[in-house]
């Protein structure tokens, strides 16, 4: 799929280019047993070539932070569904980092296949686009011997998370870096707060409350001339087959912090409620506007997760841990109770995650966030599926499932018909709890 404007054929991927990229990936897979981390930046040079897959606001931020992290980093390639996004973010980054942005017209790629060309041109790949494609693109980059930063969520369904696990395992074999966009793990205040919880500052954990209540983001008027597929890609947060919906998109941060608090022991089951109450117009696509999920951990602790995307309502983003001797609010970095405490520092976890990534590349001591990034994502996925179906979902069930929201990422094409289309009233059908079946 290309933008409505026409562009030179250099921005598309020909059959010859596809075969060339496929051959490169196959060769990378054959080198899985080798330490390829020492080849993962330009030979004989201090330059580290950086490529962007996705040119929305989050990846523009990641690119800026990557260039801040390493003076030898050079942005050399960009891809997105829309050329106008590439041009906008390229102009922005050039103004901010003129000496480090070296993207020419030959390295701006549109369409669903453009990511392959970015991987080919780069040493480090930043992936932040429709989450449906994160696992596929992550695996392709690692097969090609490239370091990876991948934004959350790292998948939107069980099949995607399985591919993420396999990609992270391959990265360990090849001694490549994999850094997750679950930036809570890099927040100095969160680290200290959770360490204090583990050290007994609030006693035994008895319950966890997770909130992500906000107005919807990514809502805009449909631009004239866009096809239905282009429209859905342009507002991908509004379509579950691209984004995974709001539990997977937003509460994944909260659930990652809770999983961390629970010492990386996953819940055994969950049940969820969700639907649409007020944000029902066509502009809101086919996602729910409210979700609530109850998780139960092996020790009996329950976690209550709530997210809502509606205007004119109460907003809150919090991770509250209740204990026998006090309570902790992780997002406020404070503890109240027998050992009252509050962190007074400041940090930018988005910058720190890039600092860690590039320091690891330079040192040859790879960083790999694979374990928690896969499990935290799957915790969110099981909650989302429970809300859609109205069924209880167990950890065993979600791990055994191969379900993927159709079409699978590798089956998507620029000229395909989207799997969800508006009805006669212009509104999109949404899952119906009690009727929708997803896991079999």
C-alpha positions, 0 to 999 in steps of 0.5 A: 500500500502506498500513499495517494501521491505517486513516488519513484519506483525506488521506494517499492520492493521489487521481486529481485529485492525481495529475493535478495533480502530473503537470501540475506535472512537465510544466510543470517539464520545459517550463522545462528551459532556464530557470535555475529555481534562483532559484525553488527556495525560497519566494519572498520568504522565507529559508525553504527547505522540505525534504521527506522521501521515505522515513522510515527511519533514513538519511533521518531522519539526512539530515533532521537534518543538513539542518536543521543545515546551514541555520537557514532550513530547515524540514521540511514534508512526509514520505512512507513506505509505513508511517504508523508510520514517519512518526509515529516519525521526525516525533516524533524530529525534533520533539524535536530541532528543534522550531523547524524541523519544521513537518510537519502531518497534511495533509503526511504521505503514505503509499503508493507515490504519496506522493512526488509530494505531497512534491515538490509541497510542498518546495523540497529533496527528500531521497530515501532509501527502497527504491533501486528508486525512487530514479531515478524519484523523483529525475527527478520532483523535478528535472522539478518544479524541486526540488533533490535529495539522493539516498541510495545506491545511485542505481539497482539496474539499468542502466535505473535508472542511465540515468534517473539520468544523464538526471535529472542532465543535466536538473538541470544545464540547470535549474541545480538541485543534485543531491547524492549519498549516496556520502559518501566524496566529502565525507570530508576524510581520504579526500579527502587520502588519495586526493590523495596517491595521485594525487600518487604517494605509493604509486607506480603503482597495481597492485591494489585490494582492497575489503571490506565484511564484516558481519552482515546488517542490517534483519532482523526478525520479520514483524509480524502483519497485514502483506500479503506486499508490505508485509512485503517493503517493511518489510525491503526490504534482503532483496529484490533487486527493491527493494534491488539486493542487497549489492554494489549496496547496500554495496560501492557505497561501496567501488567509488566510492572505487576509481573515484575512485582510478582517476581516474574511468576505469571498468573494462572488465569483471568476473566475479563469484561469489556465493550463499547459504551460511548465511543461508537462512531466510525472514527473509533473503528472496531475496538472497545472503549472499556475493559476490566480484567481480574487475574489470579496468581498461583499464591492467590493474589489477585490483580485488577486491571482497568483501562478506558478510552473515553472523553469527559471521564476521570483519568488515572494511570497508576500501579498500586500494590497493596500489602500487609504492612502498607501500599506502594504506588509504583508510578508515583514512586512512593510507599505508605505504611510502616516504612513510608518513603518517596523517591525524589529523583528524575529520569528519562527511561526512554533515553535510558533504554537507548543508552543501554542498547548502544552501550551493550553494542559497543561493549560486545556484551549483549542485552536481551529483554526477551523473557519479560517482554514476551511474558508481559505481552502474553499476560495482556493478550490473555486479558484482551481475549478474555474481554472479547470472548467473555470466557475465562482464559488460563495461562496454560491455554494461552501458551498452548494456543496458536491463534492469530488475528487474521490475516497473519502478518506474512499474508498481508499485502499492500493491495489486500482487502482489510479483514474488518469493513464498515457496515451500512451505517458506516460503523465497524463490527466489534467482538461480542462477549459470549458469542465471539470465539478466538482460541478454539 
